Amino acid sequence: MAEITLHAQPILRSLYRLQWEEAQQAWVLLYPEGMVRLNGSAAEILKRCNGTTNVGVLVDDLERAFNATGLREDVQEFLSEAASRGWIEFAE
């Protein structure tokens, strides 16, 4: 897969739904065949994948929200993995 640019606009694919699962005490990604339990970082990234927010803004928002710097590479790596698993796609 090509490198994900800061201008790319990730969005959850229509087969998936992100929701808080009380029984799991975690965010999960639901799909027709099952469920993926997400760690906190993955959930925070996926919550921001709305098809209108580009990766650069998403990274800035995460860095502000968690008082952190240097998250760009980790976010791009996660988004690449999420795309390869079919969880997300990129808005035109």
N, C-alpha and C positions, 0 to 999 in steps of 0.2 A: 504494500500500500504506500502511496506517495505521502510525503510529509504533510502534516496538517498545518496549514498556514494560519496566521493570526486573523485573517479576514474570513475564514471559513465559518459558517453558521450551523452548528450541530443541532439536531432535533431527534428526539426519540422516534423510532420507527413506529408505525401505527399498530403493530402487533403487541407492543409493550406498554405497560402502565406502571409508573413509579408511585408507590404509596407506602405510608407508615403502617407496619404490621405490628399491632399491639402484642400479639402472642409471641412474636419473635423479638420484640423490643428493638426493632431495626427497620430501616428502609429496605424495601424489596422491589425488585423488578418482576412484575407478573407478566406472563405470556401464556398462550393457550395450553402449552404442554407442561407448564410448571412455574417455578419461581426461583429467582436468584437473590440470595441475601447479600446485601451490599455493606461494605464497611463505610464508616462515616465520610471519608474523603470521596469515595466513588459517588455516594448519594449527593453530596454537596455539588459535585460537578454536574451530575445528571439533572439535578433540580434546575440548573441554569441553561440546559439545552432546550431552547424554545423555538429555534429556527429563525429568530430575529437577532439574537445576541451573538456577536462574533467572538471568536476564541480570545482575542486580545482584551475585549471588555470583560469576558467571563473570568480571565486570569486576574485582571485588575480588581474585580469585585471580590474574588476569593482572597486576594492578598489584603484588601481592606477589611473584609469580614473577620479574618483570622489573624490580623496584624502580623503578616508574614511577607517575605519577599522571595523572589527566585522560584516561583511555582510554575513558570511557563513550561519548562521542559517536562516536568512531571504531569501536568495537565495534558499536554500534547501527546505524551506517551499513553496516558489512560484513554484519551479519545481515540487514538489509533487502535488500541486493543478493543475498545467498545465497538468501533466500526467493524473490525475484523470478526467480532462475534455476532454482528448483525443487530446490535442494540440501537445504534444511531445511524443516521444518514446526514447529509449536508444539504441545506436549503439552497436552491438555485439563486 
